[in-house]
Amino acid sequence: MQKQTTLLIDLYQELYGSTITIANLNELASDLSQIVKRARPWTGKFLHSLIKGYPGFTANGQLVEALTVLARRQDGADEVQARAKEAKVLTVNHLPAGTVVLGRARRCATPGCRISFVPTHPRQKYHSKSCAEKSRRQKRAKFRQAA
């Protein structure tokens, strides 16, 4: 049995008990779909097929994410902690273990720069002052060549 299927069964039993019903599976499928904002919700029949291990039915990454978030909620984590993913990052300032970074990463706007960063201001386009200056120099040079 796959790890994801075991997690699905454990969650189901924690929420509804040991007797599996389609009505409960439909409710669970709806909850899992809402967690990941799935446009086409999963069905109880799909979850039943996963539990039974029918060929051709596998849990994709989106379902695993939803199961993980729901399991963390059941363990008492708040919404932010439940959705947090562990990542290896480079930091300029010290961040204590377990720090949650709420911003979304973006690529530096300087052509050729490959650094992704979490902006400290909504309009921040460059990861550093030197990269912003480099971009300004490139724009000035293009403008002078066009004139």
Secondary structure as the mmCIF struct_conf table of DSSP 4:
data_model
#
loop_
_struct_conf.conf_type_id
_struct_conf.id
_struct_conf.beg_label_comp_id
_struct_conf.beg_label_asym_id
_struct_conf.beg_label_seq_id
_struct_conf.end_label_comp_id
_struct_conf.end_label_asym_id
_struct_conf.end_label_seq_id
HELX_RH_AL_P HELX_RH_AL_P1 LYS A 3 TYR A 16
BEND BEND1 SER A 18 SER A 18
HELX_RH_AL_P HELX_RH_AL_P2 ILE A 22 ILE A 35
TURN_TY1_P TURN_TY1_P1 VAL A 36 LYS A 37
BEND BEND2 ALA A 39 ARG A 40
HELX_RH_AL_P HELX_RH_AL_P3 GLY A 44 LYS A 52
TURN_TY1_P TURN_TY1_P2 GLY A 53 GLY A 53
TURN_TY1_P TURN_TY1_P3 PRO A 55 GLY A 56
HELX_RH_AL_P HELX_RH_AL_P4 GLY A 61 GLN A 74
TURN_TY1_P TURN_TY1_P4 ASP A 75 GLY A 76
HELX_RH_AL_P HELX_RH_AL_P5 GLU A 79 ARG A 83
BEND BEND3 VAL A 92 ASN A 93
TURN_TY1_P TURN_TY1_P5 ALA A 97 GLY A 98
HELX_LH_PP_P HELX_LH_PP_P1 THR A 99 VAL A 101
BEND BEND4 GLY A 103 GLY A 103
HELX_LH_PP_P HELX_LH_PP_P2 ARG A 104 ALA A 105
STRN STRN1 ARG A 106 ARG A 107
BEND BEND5 ALA A 109 THR A 110
TURN_TY1_P TURN_TY1_P6 PRO A 111 GLY A 112
STRN STRN2 SER A 116 PHE A 117
BEND BEND6 THR A 120 HIS A 121
TURN_TY1_P TURN_TY1_P7 PRO A 122 ARG A 123
BEND BEND7 HIS A 127 SER A 128
HELX_RH_AL_P HELX_RH_AL_P6 LYS A 129 ALA A 146
#
